[in-house]
Amino acid sequence: MAGLATQETDKSVDKYIESVDNASKQADAKILVDLMEKVTGHPAKIWGDNFIIGFGKYKYKRKQGKEEYEWFNVGFAPRKTKITVYLTMDISQQEDLLPKLGKVKYGKGCLYINKLADVDLSILEKLIQRSAEAEWGIRDFD
């Protein structure tokens, strides 16, 4: 395997956010950049050609793999219909916060948010903080 296709780039985060068609998604993206930079202490970086905005990075190996990969600690992608927030923890185990978060769908490591007005930002901040402090529990990428 030649490595991951999604890697950190030097592309401009601001230019990418300005290119998002929906003004509401642009505004939400700016709020998330500020929030995630505050929580993680890392600047926003564009990862890959699918334009994920990531913060910080860590190295991991896949199960039974030898090659080491880099991935961002937390991040998000303002997509056409939803904002996807990427967290490096099993979100379903956050039973104390999920019911308070608001209108959101989630997978193992992703939150799917229509717009930030649908969620409690203080609860989202706590989830981001937990993910940023986690021992990178989601490691079974196979």
VOROSE-135920 format. One line per field, with one value per residue: x, y, z of N, C-alpha, C in turn; residue in one letter; residue number from 1. Coordinates in steps of 0.2 Angstrom, whole numbers. Layout:
BEGIN
nu [X/...] $
nv [Y/...] $
nw [Z/...] $
cau [X/...] $
cav [Y/...] $
caw [Z/...] $
cu [X/...] $
cv [Y/...] $
cw [Z/...] $
r [a/...] $
k [NUM/...] $
REM end
This chain:
BEGIN
nu [4/3/1/-10/-22/-28/-20/-11/-11/-4/-14/-25/-35/-44/-47/-53/-65/-71/-75/-85/-102/-114/-119/-123/-116/-103/-102/-104/-93/-82/-85/-83/-69/-63/-67/-62/-48/-46/-49/-40/-28/-21/-17/-29/-29/-29/-34/-31/-39/-53/-55/-55/-55/-43/-36/-21/-11/-8/0/-3/-5/-12/-22/-13/-4/11/15/16/4/-2/-14/-27/-31/-44/-57/-67/-79/-87/-100/-112/-125/-124/-113/-99/-92/-77/-71/-59/-64/-76/-91/-103/-102/-103/-113/-117/-117/-122/-137/-139/-134/-141/-150/-144/-135/-125/-110/-98/-86/-90/-99/-115/-121/-134/-134/-125/-134/-143/-137/-130/-118/-109/-109/-105/-92/-87/-87/-77/-66/-65/-62/-50/-42/-41/-35/-34/-43/-50/-45/-46/-45/-47] $
nv [-6/11/21/33/42/53/66/78/95/110/119/133/136/146/151/139/138/150/146/137/135/138/150/150/138/142/151/143/134/143/146/133/131/141/136/123/126/133/123/112/118/118/124/125/114/109/93/82/80/80/89/90/98/98/96/96/81/63/48/31/13/1/-13/-27/-22/-15/-3/15/28/45/55/67/74/79/85/92/93/103/99/98/95/92/95/86/80/75/64/56/45/33/38/34/30/40/43/52/65/64/65/78/85/89/91/79/66/51/41/29/37/49/64/70/84/96/110/122/128/119/112/111/121/121/108/101/106/100/87/87/91/79/70/76/74/60/43/40/30/23/12/2/1/-8] $
nw [0/-4/5/14/5/9/16/26/19/11/8/7/21/23/10/6/14/10/-3/-1/-6/1/12/25/29/27/38/49/47/50/63/69/65/74/86/87/85/97/107/104/102/91/74/60/46/29/24/12/-4/-3/5/20/36/47/64/73/74/73/74/68/67/57/61/62/53/46/41/45/48/47/54/57/73/77/67/53/40/29/21/7/11/25/40/43/57/63/75/86/94/101/98/102/115/123/132/142/136/123/123/126/116/105/89/79/70/71/69/72/74/69/69/62/56/53/54/64/73/77/87/104/107/118/123/111/111/123/118/108/116/124/114/109/119/121/120/107/104/93/83/75/60/50] $
cau [0/7/-1/-16/-23/-29/-14/-11/-8/-3/-20/-28/-42/-49/-50/-58/-71/-74/-77/-92/-108/-119/-117/-123/-111/-97/-102/-103/-86/-78/-86/-79/-62/-61/-69/-57/-42/-46/-49/-34/-22/-18/-20/-33/-25/-33/-32/-33/-43/-60/-56/-57/-51/-41/-32/-16/-11/-5/2/-6/-4/-18/-22/-9/-1/17/16/13/0/-3/-21/-28/-34/-51/-58/-73/-80/-93/-102/-117/-131/-122/-107/-97/-87/-73/-68/-56/-67/-82/-96/-109/-100/-103/-120/-119/-117/-126/-144/-139/-131/-146/-152/-138/-134/-118/-108/-93/-82/-92/-106/-117/-125/-136/-132/-123/-139/-146/-134/-128/-110/-105/-109/-100/-85/-85/-85/-71/-61/-64/-58/-43/-38/-42/-29/-35/-46/-53/-39/-47/-47/-48] $
cav [0/17/26/36/47/59/68/86/99/117/123/138/135/152/150/134/140/155/143/134/138/140/156/147/133/146/154/137/132/148/145/127/132/144/131/117/128/134/116/108/122/117/127/122/112/105/87/79/83/80/95/90/103/94/100/92/75/58/42/25/8/-3/-19/-32/-18/-12/4/20/33/51/57/73/72/81/89/93/94/106/96/101/94/91/96/80/82/69/63/50/41/30/43/31/29/47/43/58/71/64/67/85/88/92/87/76/59/50/35/27/42/55/67/73/90/100/117/122/131/113/108/115/122/119/101/99/108/95/81/89/91/72/67/78/71/53/39/38/23/20/10/-4/3/-13] $
caw [0/-5/10/14/0/13/20/27/14/13/5/12/24/22/3/5/17/5/-9/1/-9/6/17/32/30/28/44/53/47/53/71/70/65/80/92/87/87/104/111/102/102/84/68/55/40/25/23/6/-10/-1/10/27/40/53/69/76/70/77/70/70/63/56/64/59/48/48/39/50/45/50/54/61/80/76/61/51/33/28/15/4/15/32/42/46/62/64/82/87/99/99/100/105/122/126/134/146/132/117/123/127/110/100/82/76/69/72/68/77/75/66/70/56/59/47/55/71/77/79/92/109/106/124/123/106/113/127/114/105/121/125/108/108/125/121/119/101/105/87/80/71/54/44] $
cu [4/5/-8/-17/-25/-24/-15/-8/-7/-9/-23/-35/-47/-52/-55/-65/-75/-78/-84/-98/-113/-116/-117/-118/-104/-96/-101/-96/-81/-79/-82/-72/-60/-62/-63/-50/-41/-45/-43/-28/-18/-21/-24/-28/-30/-30/-35/-37/-50/-61/-59/-52/-50/-36/-28/-16/-7/-4/-1/-4/-10/-17/-18/-5/6/18/12/10/-1/-11/-22/-32/-42/-51/-66/-73/-86/-96/-109/-123/-129/-115/-105/-91/-83/-70/-65/-58/-73/-87/-101/-108/-101/-110/-122/-120/-122/-133/-145/-137/-136/-148/-145/-138/-127/-117/-102/-89/-84/-99/-108/-122/-127/-134/-130/-129/-144/-143/-132/-120/-106/-104/-104/-93/-82/-83/-79/-65/-60/-60/-51/-39/-38/-35/-30/-38/-49/-47/-40/-50/-48/-55] $
cv [6/22/29/41/54/61/76/89/106/122/127/136/140/152/145/135/145/152/138/138/141/144/153/142/136/148/149/135/137/147/138/127/136/140/126/120/130/128/113/111/121/121/123/120/108/99/84/83/83/86/94/95/99/98/95/85/69/52/36/19/4/-9/-24/-28/-16/-5/9/25/39/52/63/70/73/85/89/94/97/104/99/101/94/93/89/82/75/69/56/46/38/34/40/29/35/48/49/64/70/66/74/89/92/87/85/69/57/42/34/33/49/58/70/78/94/107/117/125/125/110/113/115/120/112/98/101/103/88/82/88/83/69/69/75/63/50/36/31/20/18/4/-2/-2/-15] $
cw [0/0/9/8/3/18/21/21/16/10/10/15/23/15/2/8/13/-1/-8/-2/-4/11/24/34/31/35/49/53/50/61/73/70/72/86/92/88/94/108/110/103/96/79/64/49/36/24/17/1/-8/4/16/31/46/57/72/72/75/72/73/65/63/59/60/53/50/46/44/46/50/49/58/68/79/70/59/43/32/21/13/9/23/33/45/51/64/71/82/93/97/102/104/113/126/129/138/142/126/118/124/121/106/94/79/75/70/70/73/79/72/68/63/58/53/48/62/75/79/85/98/109/112/125/117/108/118/124/111/110/123/120/108/114/125/119/112/100/98/83/75/64/48/44] $
r [m/a/g/l/a/t/q/e/t/d/k/s/v/d/k/y/i/e/s/v/d/n/a/s/k/q/a/d/a/k/i/l/v/d/l/m/e/k/v/t/g/h/p/a/k/i/w/g/d/n/f/i/i/g/f/g/k/y/k/y/k/r/k/q/g/k/e/e/y/e/w/f/n/v/g/f/a/p/r/k/t/k/i/t/v/y/l/t/m/d/i/s/q/q/e/d/l/l/p/k/l/g/k/v/k/y/g/k/g/c/l/y/i/n/k/l/a/d/v/d/l/s/i/l/e/k/l/i/q/r/s/a/e/a/e/w/g/i/r/d/f/d] $
k [1/2/3/4/5/6/7/8/9/10/11/12/13/14/15/16/17/18/19/20/21/22/23/24/25/26/27/28/29/30/31/32/33/34/35/36/37/38/39/40/41/42/43/44/45/46/47/48/49/50/51/52/53/54/55/56/57/58/59/60/61/62/63/64/65/66/67/68/69/70/71/72/73/74/75/76/77/78/79/80/81/82/83/84/85/86/87/88/89/90/91/92/93/94/95/96/97/98/99/100/101/102/103/104/105/106/107/108/109/110/111/112/113/114/115/116/117/118/119/120/121/122/123/124/125/126/127/128/129/130/131/132/133/134/135/136/137/138/139/140/141/142] $
REM end
